[in-house]
Amino acid sequence: MKPTGWVGAHLGFLALLALSADTQLAPTESGFNHAWHRLDGKYWHVFAIQIEDPATTDAVEKTRGACPPGMVEVWGRMKVLGDDDVLDLLQETTCTAWISREFPERCAAYDENRWLELSKDLPTREMHFCIDRFEYPNREGDYPVIAVTWSEAVALCEDRGERLCSEEEWTFACEGEEAQPYPDGFVRDPTACVIDRPHRDVDEGALGDRESAATLIQLDRLWQGEASGSRPRCRSPFGVYDMTGNVDEWTRSVRSEGRPSILKGGYWSPVRTRCLPSTRAHGDGYYSYQQGLRCCTDPPKLRP
């Protein structure tokens, strides 16, 4: 997707900016914490200086398999028990150190041996698909695109000849065949993934118009994310990065009832940020400061 404009100017200039699609202002010394880059006149992400070529990342990671460049081949058997909510409740019984039992509940550590014993005879389902290694735009060193609606996320993936991941695909890519609670294991580690940073109050009214100076000021104040791949240990068993924390990610619901627009993974604040939980409260036109996406597709052998 071709960038259409980016802003990193003095706060005093912002009152004068319409922030139109052709705005081109270099980041200068200013009241901003970040240099912001706008895509297609709608979405925002932080401007990145060093972005690794996906082919280089593929060669190092060796997880591409039969998938398109920049993607990871995920193939295995997923543990299933009703839906993710039911399995998450079962997994919570193995928590040995609660940070908070109140919603959004957070567990510091799970008993790995107990979970493996408890889940060893659960039914499984074969899964085989390709998933972006990083959050969209899926390049190591780049920043996740944010302030995108579910419908727009669907379109962005389709523009690449791919699709928005289903919630099940996303969960399996995060947890692996052992259905571990966090992509990096059984212990909640804020040094491994971008999680548990202090919450900052949000002025929802200031986010109403993505093209406004007020929105950009708000995004800059709220942003606590990092460039994709910044945390090497935030890597799932299949080799997918940043699946918990950093930004929430849109997925497609697999349920026959309710909204199709499901958020997975949590973001940088002290929220659930583990593989199984889903946020089902937002419609397909909703966007906010911490939302991104990730695309999936079928491996060539499974395509029509």
C-alpha positions in Angstrom: 0.0 0.0 0.0 1.6 3.3 -1.0 1.9 6.0 1.7 -0.1 9.1 0.9 1.2 11.5 3.6 2.9 11.7 7.0 3.1 14.3 9.7 5.6 15.0 12.4 5.4 18.7 12.6 5.4 21.3 15.4 2.2 21.3 17.5 1.7 24.9 16.5 1.4 23.9 12.8 -1.3 21.3 13.5 -4.1 23.9 14.0 -3.4 25.0 10.5 -3.3 21.6 8.9 -6.3 20.0 7.2 -4.2 16.8 7.2 -5.2 16.1 3.6 -3.9 13.0 1.8 -1.1 15.0 0.1 0.3 16.5 3.3 4.1 16.1 3.3 5.8 17.5 6.4 9.1 16.3 7.7 9.5 15.3 11.4 11.2 18.2 13.1 11.9 19.2 16.7 8.4 19.4 18.1 6.0 18.6 20.8 5.4 15.2 19.2 6.9 12.0 20.6 6.8 10.2 17.3 6.8 10.9 13.6 3.5 9.8 12.3 2.9 8.4 8.8 -0.6 8.4 7.3 -1.7 5.7 4.8 -4.5 6.1 2.2 -5.7 9.2 4.0 -7.1 7.2 6.8 -4.8 4.9 8.9 -1.9 6.0 11.0 1.4 4.4 12.0 4.7 5.6 13.3 7.3 6.4 10.7 10.1 3.8 10.6 13.6 4.4 9.4 15.0 0.8 9.2 12.7 -1.8 7.7 14.1 -5.3 6.9 13.3 -6.8 3.5 10.8 -9.7 4.1 13.0 -12.0 2.0 15.9 -11.4 4.4 13.7 -12.1 7.4 12.4 -15.3 5.7 15.9 -16.5 5.2 16.8 -16.0 8.8 13.6 -17.3 10.4 13.2 -20.3 8.1 9.4 -20.6 9.0 8.0 -19.5 5.6 7.5 -23.1 4.4 5.1 -23.1 1.4 3.7 -19.7 2.2 4.1 -16.4 0.3 7.0 -14.1 1.3 6.7 -12.6 4.8 4.3 -15.3 6.0 4.7 -18.3 8.3 3.3 -21.7 7.6 1.3 -23.0 10.5 0.4 -26.7 10.5 -0.6 -28.9 13.3 -3.5 -30.0 15.6 -5.3 -27.4 17.7 -6.9 -28.3 21.0 -10.6 -27.6 21.0 -13.2 -27.6 23.8 -16.4 -25.8 22.8 -15.0 -22.4 22.0 -12.0 -20.3 23.1 -14.0 -19.0 26.2 -14.5 -22.5 27.5 -10.9 -23.5 27.0 -9.7 -20.3 28.6 -11.8 -21.0 31.7 -10.3 -24.4 32.0 -6.8 -23.0 31.5 -7.4 -20.5 34.3 -7.7 -23.3 36.8 -4.0 -23.9 36.3 -3.0 -20.3 37.2 -0.6 -20.3 40.2 -0.1 -16.6 40.6 -2.9 -14.1 39.9 -2.1 -10.5 39.3 -5.8 -9.7 39.3 -8.9 -11.9 39.3 -11.0 -8.9 38.2 -11.7 -8.3 34.5 -9.5 -7.9 32.6 -8.0 -10.8 34.7 -4.2 -11.3 34.5 -2.3 -14.4 35.5 1.4 -14.1 36.2 2.2 -17.8 35.9 0.5 -21.1 34.9 1.4 -24.6 36.1 2.8 -26.0 32.9 2.8 -29.6 33.9 -0.7 -29.4 35.3 -2.0 -27.8 32.1 -0.3 -30.4 29.9 -1.8 -33.2 32.0 -5.3 -31.6 32.0 -5.3 -30.9 28.3 -3.6 -34.0 26.9 -6.8 -35.9 26.0 -8.8 -32.9 24.7 -10.1 -33.3 21.1 -8.0 -31.7 18.4 -8.6 -30.3 14.9 -6.0 -30.2 12.1 -5.1 -26.6 11.1 -3.0 -25.6 8.1 -2.7 -22.0 6.9 -0.3 -19.1 6.3 -0.2 -16.0 8.6 1.8 -12.8 8.6 4.9 -13.0 10.6 4.4 -9.5 12.0 1.5 -7.1 12.5 0.3 -5.4 9.3 2.1 -4.1 7.2 4.2 -7.1 8.1 7.8 -6.0 7.9 10.3 -6.3 10.7 11.3 -2.8 12.0 8.1 -1.2 10.7 5.3 -0.1 13.0 1.8 -1.5 13.1 -0.9 0.3 11.3 -3.6 1.6 13.7 -7.0 3.3 13.8 -8.4 0.9 11.2 -11.9 -0.6 11.3 -12.7 -4.2 10.9 -14.2 -3.7 7.4 -11.1 -1.8 6.4 -8.9 -4.6 7.8 -10.8 -7.1 5.6 -10.2 -4.9 2.5 -6.5 -4.4 3.3 -5.9 -8.1 3.4 -8.0 -8.7 0.2 -6.0 -6.1 -1.6 -3.0 -8.4 -1.0 -4.9 -11.4 -2.3 -5.2 -12.7 1.3 -7.8 -12.6 4.0 -8.3 -11.5 7.5 -7.4 -14.3 9.9 -10.1 -16.2 11.6 -10.1 -16.1 15.4 -9.2 -19.8 15.5 -6.3 -19.3 13.1 -5.0 -16.5 15.1 -5.3 -18.4 18.4 -3.5 -21.5 17.1 -0.7 -19.5 15.6 -0.3 -17.9 19.1 -0.6 -20.9 21.4 0.8 -23.8 19.4 -0.2 -27.4 19.7 0.1 -27.4 23.5 -2.3 -24.4 23.8 0.1 -22.5 26.0 -1.4 -19.3 27.5 1.2 -16.9 26.1 3.1 -17.1 22.8 6.4 -17.4 24.7 5.2 -20.0 27.3 3.5 -20.2 30.6 4.8 -17.1 32.4 3.6 -13.5 31.8 6.7 -11.6 31.0 6.5 -7.8 30.3 10.1 -8.0 29.1 9.3 -10.5 26.5 6.3 -8.8 24.9 5.0 -5.2 24.9 2.5 -5.6 27.7 1.4 -4.2 31.1 2.5 -0.6 30.4 0.6 2.1 32.5 -2.9 2.8 31.2 -3.4 6.3 29.8 -6.9 7.9 29.9 -8.5 8.2 26.5 -10.5 11.1 25.2 -12.8 9.1 22.9 -14.3 12.3 21.5 -10.9 13.4 20.2 -10.6 10.2 18.1 -13.8 10.9 16.2 -12.2 12.2 13.0 -9.1 10.4 11.9 -8.0 13.3 9.7 -8.1 15.9 12.4 -5.2 17.4 14.3 -7.0 16.5 17.6 -6.9 12.8 16.6 -3.2 12.9 15.8 -2.4 14.7 19.1 -4.3 12.0 20.9 -2.6 9.2 19.1 0.8 10.6 19.9 0.0 10.9 23.6 -1.5 7.4 23.9 1.0 5.5 21.8 3.2 3.0 23.7 3.8 0.4 21.0 7.0 -0.7 19.4 8.3 -1.6 15.9 7.4 -5.1 14.8 10.0 -7.7 15.8 11.5 -5.4 18.5 11.1 -8.2 21.1 12.7 -11.4 19.8 11.3 -13.4 22.7 7.7 -12.4 21.8 7.6 -15.3 19.4 5.0 -18.1 19.2 5.8 -21.8 18.8 5.4 -21.4 15.1 7.6 -18.3 14.8 4.9 -15.6 14.7 5.8 -12.4 16.4 4.0 -9.9 18.7 0.8 -11.8 19.0 0.1 -10.6 22.5 0.6 -6.9 23.4 1.7 -4.1 21.2 -1.6 -3.7 19.4 -5.0 -5.5 19.3 -5.6 -7.4 16.1 -8.8 -7.7 14.1 -9.9 -11.3 13.2 -13.0 -12.9 11.7 -15.5 -14.6 14.1 -16.1 -18.3 13.6 -19.4 -18.2 15.5 -22.7 -18.2 13.7 -24.2 -15.6 15.9 -22.9 -12.2 17.0 -20.6 -9.7 15.4 -18.0 -10.9 12.8 -15.5 -8.4 14.2 -13.3 -9.9 16.9 -10.1 -8.4 18.5 -7.4 -10.8 19.6 -4.1 -10.4 21.5 -4.6 -7.3 23.6 -2.4 -4.3 23.5 0.4 -2.6 25.5 -1.8 -1.8 28.6 -2.5 -4.0 31.6 -5.2 -6.1 29.9 -5.6 -9.9 29.4 -3.0 -10.2 26.6 -2.9 -13.9 26.2 -3.6 -16.3 23.3 -7.2 -17.5 24.1 -9.3 -14.4 25.1 -11.3 -12.5 22.5 -12.9 -9.0 22.6 -16.4 -9.3 20.9 -17.8 -5.9 21.9 -17.1 -3.8 18.8 -18.8 -3.5 15.5 -17.2 -3.6 12.0 -17.1 0.2 11.8 -15.3 0.8 15.1 -11.7 2.0 15.3 -9.4 3.2 18.0 -5.8 4.1 18.9 -4.6 0.6 19.7 -6.1 -1.6 16.9 -4.2 -3.3 14.1 -4.5 -6.4 12.0 -2.7 -9.4 10.6 -3.5 -11.3 7.3 -3.8 -15.0 6.6 -4.1 -17.2 3.5 -4.1 -20.9 2.5 -0.8 -22.6 1.6 -0.7 -23.2 -2.2 -1.5 -26.9 -1.9 -4.8 -26.0 -0.3 -5.9 -23.2 -2.6 -8.6 -23.9 -5.2 
